């Protein structure tokens, strides 16, 4: 018997309590009977639940399809007339299982083999989503299909040969047909086995809601965003030139201070000039290695707290900002990096000045319940983080239509409103749902009128956003001092003492919030988990209130139910919008999916092209855009599908809408 130790047991003693489950899993797997490999053959003709998988080339050409029931699996090469054979296998299927299944379903749609209900997220089981809902604490790579099956079952790995080839050429077309079919049939079977194991552990209605969001977000990715290529290249060239100018400037400065070798993106070089040559005090250190920090926050803190001429740091911060725009958004000559935005933009037929960029957004990629964008997991299309674009880059996103517009629709103060509702704090809820928000809170709290943008206004925002999530007094003191510019005393120690009093007074002002925080800490202490209003569980392992890192567990317990539910709100709005939009235009999900797959540059009505936390972005069709926007706003205000899942959620939310020429909000 072979045993592989994947976690050091000592890591548990240092606060890695979530590793306990992994260690037990690793040891326990070898005590179970080895899972028998499926018979190579077509699933039985009456199989109502089918595992499904695809293999495709680097250009997206379908190469192999795999189908499986619990005991048999079959993969078919698509070089011949394979559709008839696949149709025969799919004939009796009611439920389909896959791993990150949305992209695999694209191929069934293109070949007229997909059921309408699957595109709505109904009777579709995704082993990735299920695994995340069962246990969100697996490490990096822990959710790819093989890792999951080998974690759950005593079975032999089957992907090493093809994975090695994939690293060399990044193209499944370079595998032999035997290699592809063997991998594909086992992948289809593996996801079928995992779905069978995970699904009973999850509430059916919650899973169905989650799967519907995943399918709708996949179509957000298919729709893509139109890019003004002329402006994109103009800005990109400007960013590169400015980055090079600043690079030369700070490099010359470093040389003048006696630094012989200097690259402004290397941390060791920055440490040498900042701490050895310029003698700045070390204000913070890295968690790993305990080295002096040289990140943006530390550099800004040096400027704020240290006397002297900070010209080098100011130029360095400027360089970092422009260099990131130049390399990440426009292009980079560095080897081994992810593709830049420029390399991912696709041509739009007949539109030389427009390109199309797909924003891929994934459910449950963050342990808090928030979504994530960009590639990273097995099978993900590569993209850039569409949820973190700065305004300078956003302005290149325009409508795909000549007379189209961009609508930026933002839930108004969503997380604070949800906190007021969940905490049962009518006062907090009224301020942010019906009242003047931060300005109203500031007037009551400080006893004076406060204008937006002032240190007192920024300090009030820090109080609300920080203390709603149980921020401690020291972190709050730093935020007020540095970010808000609100110094409760010119003496740091007195400022900290006053911050403690301010924190206590704020929590007394909102008694429901204080009770909510206390209840979540009790919940996680007693059960080692917290549950969101929709039923999503965040597992937070610990060894009691005195254990290492319990402060972090406590704050996560306060944070997760709100952030997770905020994601459910925006996700519910997306699936409601799709359903209402298709009814309005008399389209089926198959019609809509095909349109976004085949001609995303000209769909029949207005697609959502991005979701940025509490914001949904709509490309307004020149003919139906006004009506489509009305539909989206109604769906965002009412989130009916979520209210069906959570009947106690009875709020009508507020939405701020800007209709502009570009995504930045210009024009």
Helices and strands as residue ranges (DSSP letters): H 10-13, H 19-29, E 39-40, E 49-56, E 62-68, E 72-77, H 83-90, E 95-98, H 101-110, H 116-119, E 124-126, H 127-134, H 145-152, H 160-169, G 172-174, H 177-198, G 199-201, H 204-223, E 225-228, H 229-256, H 267-271, I 272-277, H 296-305, H 311-324, I 325-330, H 341-344, E 346-348, E 351-357, E 361-362, E 372-373, H 391-394, E 397-398, E 405-411, H 414-422, H 426-433, H 438-446, H 455-467, H 473-478, I 479-483, H 492-509, H 511-527, E 529-531, E 537-539, H 550-584, H 589-598, G 600-602, E 608-612, E 615-620, H 625-638, H 640-645, E 655-660
